[in-house]
Amino acid sequence: MLQRKLLQPNHFLSTDTLEQAISDFIAYYNQAAKPIKWSYTIEKLEQKLGTHS
């Protein structure tokens, strides 16, 4: 999540600005976070890998 929302689309001029951006993201995300509802099942994985019996 951090990579998709913060790191990938941005370019940081220094490690200090990167560190501050990460800290700010974590503080914001911790306030707004909701549980992730996973939809990928072990059965789907086994089918993709060809290991489903």
ROSE-4610 file (N, C-alpha, C; in Angstrom, 1 decimal, always signed):
// ROSE-4610
residu = [M/M/M/L/L/L/Q/Q/Q/R/R/R/K/K/K/L/L/L/L/L/L/Q/Q/Q/P/P/P/N/N/N/H/H/H/F/F/F/L/L/L/S/S/S/T/T/T/D/D/D/T/T/T/L/L/L/E/E/E/Q/Q/Q/A/A/A/I/I/I/S/S/S/D/D/D/F/F/F/I/I/I/A/A/A/Y/Y/Y/Y/Y/Y/N/N/N/Q/Q/Q/A/A/A/A/A/A/K/K/K/P/P/P/I/I/I/K/K/K/W/W/W/S/S/S/Y/Y/Y/T/T/T/I/I/I/E/E/E/K/K/K/L/L/L/E/E/E/Q/Q/Q/K/K/K/L/L/L/G/G/G/T/T/T/H/H/H/S/S/S]
num = [1/1/1/2/2/2/3/3/3/4/4/4/5/5/5/6/6/6/7/7/7/8/8/8/9/9/9/10/10/10/11/11/11/12/12/12/13/13/13/14/14/14/15/15/15/16/16/16/17/17/17/18/18/18/19/19/19/20/20/20/21/21/21/22/22/22/23/23/23/24/24/24/25/25/25/26/26/26/27/27/27/28/28/28/29/29/29/30/30/30/31/31/31/32/32/32/33/33/33/34/34/34/35/35/35/36/36/36/37/37/37/38/38/38/39/39/39/40/40/40/41/41/41/42/42/42/43/43/43/44/44/44/45/45/45/46/46/46/47/47/47/48/48/48/49/49/49/50/50/50/51/51/51/52/52/52/53/53/53]
x = [+0.8/+0.0/+0.9/+1.9/+2.8/+3.4/+3.9/+4.5/+3.6/+2.4/+1.4/+0.9/+0.7/+0.1/+1.1/+2.3/+3.2/+4.5/+5.1/+6.5/+6.6/+5.7/+5.8/+5.6/+4.5/+4.3/+5.1/+6.0/+6.7/+8.2/+8.8/+10.2/+10.6/+11.5/+11.9/+13.3/+13.4/+14.7/+15.8/+15.3/+16.3/+15.7/+16.6/+16.1/+15.2/+15.5/+14.7/+13.3/+13.1/+11.7/+11.0/+11.8/+11.2/+10.8/+11.6/+11.3/+10.1/+10.0/+8.8/+7.6/+7.7/+6.5/+6.0/+6.9/+6.5/+5.9/+6.5/+5.9/+4.5/+4.3/+3.0/+2.0/+2.4/+1.5/+1.1/+2.0/+1.7/+0.7/+1.0/+0.1/-1.3/-1.4/-2.7/-3.4/-2.7/-3.3/-3.8/-3.0/-3.5/-4.8/-5.1/-6.3/-7.5/-7.2/-8.2/-8.3/-7.5/-7.4/-8.7/-9.0/-10.1/-9.5/-10.1/-9.6/-9.8/-8.8/-8.9/-9.7/-10.6/-11.4/-10.8/-10.1/-9.4/-10.4/-10.2/-11.2/-10.4/-9.1/-8.4/-8.3/-8.7/-8.8/-7.7/-7.5/-6.5/-6.8/-8.1/-8.6/-8.2/-8.3/-7.9/-6.4/-5.7/-4.2/-3.8/-4.4/-4.1/-4.5/-5.6/-6.0/-4.9/-4.5/-3.5/-2.2/-1.8/-0.6/-0.7/-1.9/-2.1/-1.9/-2.1/-1.9/-3.2/-4.3/-5.6/-6.0/-6.4/-6.7/-8.1]
y = [-1.2/+0.0/+1.2/+1.2/+2.4/+2.6/+1.6/+1.7/+2.3/+1.7/+2.2/+3.6/+4.0/+5.3/+6.4/+6.1/+7.2/+7.1/+5.9/+5.9/+5.9/+5.1/+4.9/+6.2/+7.0/+8.1/+9.4/+9.3/+10.5/+10.4/+11.5/+11.6/+12.5/+12.1/+12.8/+13.4/+14.6/+15.3/+15.0/+14.4/+14.0/+12.9/+12.3/+11.2/+11.8/+13.0/+13.7/+13.9/+14.3/+14.5/+13.2/+12.2/+10.8/+10.3/+10.4/+10.0/+10.7/+12.0/+12.8/+12.3/+12.1/+11.7/+10.3/+9.4/+8.1/+8.2/+9.0/+9.2/+9.8/+10.8/+11.4/+10.4/+9.6/+8.6/+7.6/+7.1/+6.2/+6.8/+8.0/+8.7/+8.8/+9.3/+9.4/+8.1/+7.1/+5.8/+5.1/+5.2/+4.6/+5.2/+6.5/+7.1/+6.6/+6.4/+6.1/+4.7/+3.8/+2.4/+1.7/+0.8/-0.2/-1.5/-2.6/-3.9/-4.2/-5.0/-5.4/-6.7/-6.7/-7.9/-8.7/-9.8/-10.6/-11.4/-11.4/-12.2/-13.3/-13.4/-14.4/-15.6/-16.8/-18.0/-18.9/-19.9/-20.9/-21.7/-21.9/-22.7/-22.0/-20.7/-19.9/-20.0/-19.9/-20.1/-21.4/-22.5/-23.8/-24.0/-23.5/-23.6/-22.9/-21.7/-20.9/-21.7/-22.3/-23.1/-24.5/-24.9/-26.3/-27.4/-27.0/-28.0/-28.5/-28.0/-28.3/-29.8/-30.6/-32.0/-32.2]
z = [+0.0/+0.0/+0.0/+0.8/+0.9/-0.5/-1.1/-2.4/-3.5/-3.5/-4.5/-4.3/-3.1/-2.8/-2.6/-2.2/-1.9/-2.7/-2.7/-3.2/-4.8/-5.4/-6.8/-7.6/-7.4/-8.2/-7.9/-6.9/-6.4/-6.5/-6.6/-6.6/-5.4/-4.5/-3.4/-3.5/-3.1/-3.3/-2.3/-1.2/-0.1/+0.7/+1.4/+2.3/+3.5/+3.8/+4.9/+4.4/+3.2/+2.7/+2.5/+2.1/+2.0/+3.3/+4.3/+5.7/+6.2/+6.0/+6.5/+5.8/+4.5/+3.7/+4.2/+4.5/+5.0/+6.4/+7.2/+8.6/+8.5/+7.6/+7.4/+6.9/+5.9/+5.4/+6.4/+7.2/+8.3/+9.3/+9.7/+10.7/+10.1/+8.8/+8.2/+8.0/+7.5/+7.2/+8.5/+9.6/+10.8/+11.3/+11.0/+11.4/+10.5/+9.2/+8.2/+7.8/+8.3/+7.9/+8.2/+7.3/+7.4/+7.1/+7.7/+7.4/+5.9/+5.4/+4.0/+3.9/+3.0/+2.7/+1.6/+1.9/+0.9/+0.1/-1.2/-2.0/-2.7/-2.6/-3.3/-2.3/-2.8/-2.0/-2.3/-1.4/-1.6/-2.8/-3.1/-4.2/-5.5/-5.6/-6.8/-7.0/-5.9/-6.0/-6.5/-6.0/-6.4/-7.9/-8.3/-9.7/-10.6/-10.2/-11.0/-11.0/-9.9/-9.9/-10.5/-10.7/-11.3/-10.3/-9.0/-7.9/-7.3/-7.9/-7.4/-7.7/-6.7/-6.9/-7.3]
